[in-house]
Amino acid sequence: MKRIICVLLLSIVLFSSCSEYQKLLKSNDYELKYKKAVGYYGAKDYVRAYNLFEKVRVVFRGTAKAPTIAYYTAYCLYGQRDYISAGDLFNNLIHTFPTASYVEECMYMRAYCYYLSSPNFRLDQAETNRAIDSFQLFINRYPASSRVVESNKYIDEMRDKLAYKEFEGAKSYYDRERYKAAIVSLQNCLKDYPESRHREEVLYLLFSSRYELAVHSVEKKKIERYNEAREEYLTFVDEFPQSKYKKEMEKKYSDIEEFLSDLKVENK
């Protein structure tokens, strides 16, 4: 019986709350709407807060409340995990109210929202690139900020994602035995992301692609391509002398040396 009474009381409270909120939405008392919106925001009821802030945004345009409303509205979307829209609102606030006291915070939040929107590496990386650019703009403008360290950490993380995406694309060429395309893609990967944590594997695949291309070449191109594979091997072992790929590569390198040695004997 007590449980039924509690449920009924809770239903009455919820109904009353909803009824009050609906009346508030239709009200022309914009000061009250603003005050209640702030209250809902403080209670983390971001949906109701956002709806009320949207109702008063136009009314208070050009007033001292305008930047604060924009600030709360952006955070309401952030609280609802609508990170792309939140990032766009933080971006609008920065450009609309460039002298507001919380511009530094909003510049960081813009970048952080785009970072949270960054998808799996297999998908389009527009948001990832937007996040990197936004974090870099933040660092350039506020180099002494306490948020610079974590901003650089997020940039490194996202650049690693982009590097991995490019690496996976190059690897797919190798797996499909399209060695020329693999070589070009792997070289681009090294050029674009020289400090990538996948560098060892990129160099390994670059050597393997050169080797396979040489093996499957017509006779007149074999010498040049075997020599190119040989150079890739020497570059690799110089940089990664204890690599897990070394044993496998040594066998292929031995084949290369044998081919080139036999050629020298033939030409004597």
C-alpha positions as CSV (number, residue, x, y, z in Angstrom):
1,M,0.0,0.0,0.0
2,K,2.8,2.4,0.9
3,R,4.5,1.7,-2.4
4,I,1.3,2.5,-4.3
5,I,1.0,5.8,-2.4
6,C,4.6,6.7,-3.2
7,V,4.1,6.0,-6.9
8,L,1.0,8.1,-6.9
9,L,2.7,11.0,-5.1
10,L,5.7,10.8,-7.5
11,S,3.3,10.8,-10.5
12,I,1.5,13.9,-9.1
13,V,4.9,15.7,-8.6
14,L,6.0,14.8,-12.2
15,F,2.7,15.9,-13.7
16,S,2.8,19.1,-11.8
17,S,6.4,19.7,-12.9
18,C,5.6,19.0,-16.5
19,S,2.5,21.3,-16.4
20,E,4.6,24.1,-14.8
21,Y,7.2,23.7,-17.5
22,Q,4.7,23.7,-20.3
23,K,3.2,26.9,-19.0
24,L,6.6,28.4,-18.7
25,L,7.4,27.7,-22.4
26,K,4.2,29.6,-23.4
27,S,4.8,32.4,-20.9
28,N,5.9,35.9,-22.0
29,D,7.8,36.4,-18.7
30,Y,11.2,36.2,-20.3
31,E,13.1,37.1,-17.1
32,L,11.4,34.1,-15.4
33,K,12.2,31.9,-18.3
34,Y,15.9,32.9,-18.1
35,K,16.0,32.3,-14.4
36,K,14.3,28.9,-14.7
37,A,16.6,27.9,-17.6
38,V,19.6,28.6,-15.4
39,G,18.0,26.5,-12.7
40,Y,17.3,23.6,-15.0
41,Y,20.9,23.8,-16.2
42,G,22.2,23.7,-12.7
43,A,20.1,20.6,-12.1
44,K,21.6,19.0,-15.3
45,D,18.2,19.0,-17.0
46,Y,19.8,20.0,-20.2
47,V,16.8,19.4,-22.5
48,R,14.5,21.8,-20.6
49,A,17.2,24.3,-20.0
50,Y,18.1,24.3,-23.8
51,N,14.5,24.8,-24.8
52,L,14.0,27.7,-22.5
53,F,17.3,29.4,-23.5
54,E,16.2,29.1,-27.1
55,K,13.0,30.8,-26.2
56,V,14.8,33.8,-24.6
57,R,17.9,34.0,-27.0
58,V,16.3,36.3,-29.5
59,V,14.6,38.5,-26.8
60,F,17.9,39.2,-25.1
61,R,20.0,39.6,-28.2
62,G,22.3,42.7,-27.9
63,T,21.9,42.7,-24.1
64,A,24.4,41.8,-21.4
65,K,22.7,38.4,-21.1
66,A,23.3,37.4,-24.7
67,P,26.8,35.9,-24.3
68,T,25.8,34.1,-21.1
69,I,22.8,32.6,-22.9
70,A,25.0,31.5,-25.8
71,Y,27.4,29.9,-23.3
72,Y,24.7,28.0,-21.5
73,T,23.1,26.9,-24.7
74,A,26.3,25.4,-26.0
75,Y,26.9,23.5,-22.7
76,C,23.3,22.2,-22.8
77,L,24.1,20.5,-26.1
78,Y,27.3,19.3,-24.7
79,G,25.4,17.9,-21.8
80,Q,23.2,16.1,-24.3
81,R,26.2,14.7,-26.1
82,D,25.4,16.5,-29.3
83,Y,29.1,17.3,-29.6
84,I,29.1,18.6,-33.2
85,S,26.3,21.1,-32.6
86,A,27.9,22.1,-29.3
87,G,31.2,22.7,-31.0
88,D,29.5,24.8,-33.6
89,L,27.8,26.9,-30.9
90,F,31.1,27.4,-29.0
91,N,32.5,28.5,-32.3
92,N,29.7,31.0,-32.9
93,L,30.1,32.4,-29.4
94,I,33.8,32.9,-30.0
95,H,33.2,34.9,-33.1
96,T,30.0,36.7,-31.9
97,F,31.4,37.7,-28.5
98,P,35.2,37.8,-28.9
99,T,35.7,39.9,-25.7
100,A,33.6,37.7,-23.4
101,S,35.3,36.5,-20.3
102,Y,35.0,32.8,-21.2
103,V,36.4,32.9,-24.8
104,E,39.5,30.9,-23.8
105,E,37.3,28.2,-22.2
106,C,35.0,28.2,-25.3
107,M,37.9,27.9,-27.7
108,Y,39.1,24.8,-25.8
109,M,35.6,23.4,-25.6
110,R,35.1,23.9,-29.4
111,A,38.1,21.8,-30.0
112,Y,37.2,19.2,-27.4
113,C,33.7,18.8,-28.8
114,Y,35.1,18.2,-32.3
115,Y,37.5,15.7,-30.7
116,L,34.7,13.8,-29.1
117,S,32.9,13.8,-32.5
118,S,36.0,12.2,-34.2
119,P,34.8,8.8,-35.6
120,N,36.4,5.4,-36.1
121,F,39.5,5.6,-38.3
122,R,37.6,3.8,-41.1
123,L,35.1,6.7,-41.5
124,D,35.5,10.2,-42.9
125,Q,37.9,12.2,-40.7
126,A,36.6,15.7,-41.3
127,E,35.8,16.2,-37.6
128,T,39.2,14.8,-36.6
129,N,40.9,17.4,-38.8
130,R,38.6,20.1,-37.5
131,A,39.5,19.1,-34.0
132,I,43.2,19.2,-34.7
133,D,43.0,22.6,-36.3
134,S,40.9,23.9,-33.4
135,F,43.3,22.6,-30.7
136,Q,46.2,24.2,-32.6
137,L,44.4,27.5,-32.8
138,F,43.8,27.3,-29.1
139,I,47.4,26.5,-28.3
140,N,48.6,29.4,-30.6
141,R,46.4,31.9,-28.9
142,Y,46.8,30.7,-25.3
143,P,50.3,29.1,-25.1
144,A,50.4,29.6,-21.3
145,S,47.1,27.9,-20.7
146,S,46.9,25.0,-18.3
147,R,45.0,23.2,-21.0
148,V,47.9,23.2,-23.5
149,V,49.3,19.9,-22.3
150,E,46.1,18.0,-22.7
151,S,45.4,19.8,-26.0
152,N,48.7,18.5,-27.4
153,K,47.9,15.0,-26.1
154,Y,44.6,15.0,-28.0
155,I,46.4,16.3,-31.2
156,D,48.9,13.4,-30.9
157,E,46.1,10.9,-30.5
158,M,44.2,12.2,-33.5
159,R,47.2,12.4,-35.7
160,D,47.9,8.8,-34.8
161,K,44.4,7.9,-35.9
162,L,45.0,9.7,-39.2
163,A,48.4,8.0,-39.6
164,Y,46.8,4.6,-38.9
165,K,44.0,5.3,-41.5
166,E,46.6,6.1,-44.1
167,F,48.7,3.1,-43.1
168,E,45.7,0.7,-43.4
169,G,45.0,2.1,-46.8
170,A,48.6,1.4,-47.9
171,K,48.5,-2.1,-46.3
172,S,45.3,-2.9,-48.3
173,Y,47.2,-2.3,-51.5
174,Y,49.9,-4.6,-50.3
175,D,47.4,-7.3,-49.3
176,R,45.9,-7.1,-52.8
177,E,49.4,-7.4,-54.3
178,R,49.2,-3.9,-55.8
179,Y,52.8,-3.3,-54.9
180,K,53.4,-0.1,-56.9
181,A,50.4,1.6,-55.3
182,A,51.5,0.2,-51.9
183,I,54.9,1.8,-52.3
184,V,53.5,5.2,-53.1
185,S,51.0,5.1,-50.2
186,L,53.6,3.9,-47.7
187,Q,56.0,6.6,-48.8
188,N,53.3,9.2,-48.3
189,C,52.6,7.8,-44.9
190,L,56.2,8.3,-43.9
191,K,56.2,11.8,-45.3
192,D,52.9,12.8,-43.7
193,Y,53.5,11.1,-40.3
194,P,57.3,10.6,-39.8
195,E,56.9,10.1,-36.0
196,S,54.0,7.6,-36.2
197,R,54.1,4.7,-33.8
198,H,53.5,2.5,-36.9
199,R,56.7,3.6,-38.5
200,E,58.4,0.2,-38.1
201,E,55.6,-1.7,-39.8
202,V,55.4,1.0,-42.5
203,L,59.1,0.5,-43.3
204,Y,58.7,-3.3,-43.2
205,L,55.9,-3.2,-45.7
206,L,57.8,-0.8,-47.9
207,F,60.7,-3.2,-48.0
208,S,58.4,-6.1,-48.7
209,S,56.5,-4.2,-51.4
210,R,59.8,-3.4,-53.1
211,Y,61.0,-7.0,-52.8
212,E,57.7,-8.5,-54.2
213,L,57.7,-5.9,-57.0
214,A,61.2,-6.9,-58.0
215,V,60.4,-10.6,-57.8
216,H,57.5,-10.2,-60.2
217,S,59.1,-7.7,-62.5
218,V,60.1,-8.3,-66.1
219,E,63.8,-9.1,-66.5
220,K,64.9,-5.6,-67.7
221,K,63.5,-4.0,-64.5
222,K,64.7,-6.6,-61.9
223,I,68.2,-5.1,-61.3
224,E,66.9,-1.6,-60.5
225,R,64.1,-2.9,-58.3
226,Y,66.2,-5.4,-56.4
227,N,68.6,-2.6,-55.7
228,E,65.8,-0.4,-54.4
229,A,64.6,-3.3,-52.2
230,R,68.2,-3.7,-50.9
231,E,68.3,0.0,-50.0
232,E,65.0,-0.3,-48.1
233,Y,66.4,-3.2,-46.1
234,L,69.5,-1.3,-45.1
235,T,67.4,1.7,-44.1
236,F,65.2,-0.5,-42.0
237,V,67.9,-2.5,-40.1
238,D,69.7,0.7,-39.4
239,E,66.7,2.2,-37.7
240,F,65.2,-1.0,-36.2
241,P,68.2,-3.4,-35.6
242,Q,66.2,-5.6,-33.1
243,S,62.9,-5.7,-35.1
244,K,60.6,-8.6,-34.9
245,Y,60.5,-8.6,-38.7
246,K,64.3,-8.9,-39.0
247,K,64.5,-12.7,-39.4
248,E,61.9,-12.7,-42.2
249,M,63.6,-9.8,-43.9
250,E,67.0,-11.4,-43.7
251,K,65.8,-14.3,-45.8
252,K,64.5,-11.9,-48.5
253,Y,67.6,-9.8,-48.3
254,S,69.7,-13.0,-48.9
255,D,67.6,-13.7,-52.0
256,I,68.4,-10.1,-53.2
257,E,72.1,-10.5,-52.6
258,E,72.1,-13.8,-54.3
259,F,70.4,-12.4,-57.4
260,L,72.8,-9.4,-57.6
261,S,75.8,-11.6,-57.0
262,D,74.8,-14.0,-59.7
263,L,74.3,-11.1,-62.0
264,K,77.9,-9.8,-61.4
265,V,79.3,-13.3,-62.1
266,E,77.3,-13.4,-65.4
267,N,78.6,-10.0,-66.4
268,K,82.3,-10.8,-65.8
